[in-house]
Amino acid sequence: MEIERTDDGDVTELQVVGELTIFGAADAYGFLTRVLSERRDLRVNLARATEVDSSGVQLLLAAKRAAETHGHSFELVAHSAAMLEVMELLQLSQMFGDPVVMPALAA
């Protein structure tokens, strides 16, 4: 898994490339922790996420919670088929917002 970073004003966008699974969760957690310590709004682009497991979901939930605790926004965009499958299976639309029609509820 790779994470590609782009900054646009006060928003950092991270694009996940490859598998967001237990095998890369520790590295991804370190990367997300560094970005969140910068106190920026965070957008996670999942268009190129090829697989997402429970560790990946836990990582995204922790990042969302941390960003919102510090008063910053967190959003998931450009959901891949793998992410859509996980969101449907675990009924995460209310937590992260439906990728098509529903905004996420504030934590």
C-alpha positions as CSV (number, residue, x, y, z in Angstrom):
1,M,0.0,0.0,0.0
2,E,1.1,3.5,-0.8
3,I,-0.4,6.8,0.4
4,E,0.0,9.8,-1.9
5,R,-0.4,13.3,-0.3
6,T,-1.5,16.5,-1.8
7,D,-2.2,19.8,0.0
8,D,-4.7,22.4,-1.1
9,G,-5.1,25.3,1.3
10,D,-6.1,24.0,4.7
11,V,-7.0,20.5,3.3
12,T,-4.7,17.6,3.0
13,E,-5.8,14.8,0.6
14,L,-4.4,11.4,1.0
15,Q,-4.9,8.9,-1.8
16,V,-4.7,5.2,-0.7
17,V,-3.2,3.1,-3.5
18,G,-3.4,-0.7,-3.0
19,E,-4.6,-2.6,0.0
20,L,-5.8,-0.9,3.2
21,T,-5.4,-4.0,5.3
22,I,-3.7,-5.2,8.4
23,F,-0.4,-5.6,6.5
24,G,-0.1,-1.9,6.0
25,A,-2.2,-0.5,8.9
26,A,0.8,0.3,11.1
27,D,2.5,2.3,8.3
28,A,-0.8,4.0,7.4
29,Y,-1.4,4.8,11.0
30,G,2.0,6.5,11.3
31,F,1.3,8.5,8.2
32,L,-2.2,9.6,9.3
33,T,-0.9,10.5,12.8
34,R,1.7,12.9,11.3
35,V,-0.9,14.5,9.0
36,L,-3.4,14.9,11.9
37,S,-0.7,16.4,14.1
38,E,-0.5,19.3,11.5
39,R,-4.1,20.2,12.4
40,R,-5.4,20.2,8.9
41,D,-8.7,19.1,7.4
42,L,-8.3,15.6,5.9
43,R,-9.8,14.1,2.8
44,V,-9.1,10.4,2.1
45,N,-9.4,9.4,-1.6
46,L,-10.2,5.7,-1.9
47,A,-10.5,5.5,-5.7
48,R,-7.4,3.2,-5.9
49,A,-8.0,1.1,-2.7
50,T,-8.1,-2.4,-4.0
51,E,-8.9,-4.1,-0.7
52,V,-10.2,-2.9,2.7
53,D,-10.3,-5.1,5.8
54,S,-11.4,-4.6,9.4
55,S,-8.0,-3.0,10.2
56,G,-8.4,-0.5,7.4
57,V,-11.9,0.4,8.7
58,Q,-10.6,0.8,12.3
59,L,-7.8,3.0,11.0
60,L,-10.3,5.2,9.1
61,L,-12.6,5.4,12.1
62,A,-9.7,6.4,14.4
63,A,-8.6,9.1,12.0
64,K,-12.1,10.5,11.7
65,R,-12.5,10.6,15.5
66,A,-9.1,12.2,15.9
67,A,-9.7,14.9,13.3
68,E,-13.1,15.8,14.6
69,T,-11.8,15.9,18.2
70,H,-9.4,18.6,17.1
71,G,-12.1,20.5,15.2
72,H,-11.1,19.5,11.7
73,S,-13.2,17.8,9.0
74,F,-12.6,14.3,7.8
75,E,-14.2,12.9,4.6
76,L,-13.9,9.9,2.4
77,V,-14.1,10.5,-1.3
78,A,-14.0,8.6,-4.6
79,H,-14.9,5.2,-3.0
80,S,-13.5,2.2,-4.8
81,A,-15.6,-1.0,-5.3
82,A,-13.7,-2.5,-2.3
83,M,-14.6,0.4,0.0
84,L,-18.2,0.4,-1.1
85,E,-18.5,-3.3,-0.4
86,V,-17.1,-2.9,3.1
87,M,-19.4,0.1,3.8
88,E,-22.4,-1.9,2.8
89,L,-21.4,-5.0,4.7
90,L,-20.6,-3.1,7.9
91,Q,-23.4,-0.5,7.4
92,L,-20.9,2.4,7.7
93,S,-22.8,4.9,5.6
94,Q,-24.2,6.7,8.7
95,M,-20.7,7.0,10.1
96,F,-18.8,8.1,7.0
97,G,-21.6,9.4,4.9
98,D,-23.1,7.6,1.9
99,P,-20.7,8.2,-1.0
100,V,-23.7,9.1,-3.2
101,V,-26.3,11.0,-1.2
102,M,-25.8,11.3,2.5
103,P,-23.4,13.4,4.5
104,A,-21.7,11.8,7.5
105,L,-23.1,12.5,11.0
106,A,-20.9,14.5,13.3
107,A,-19.3,12.4,15.9
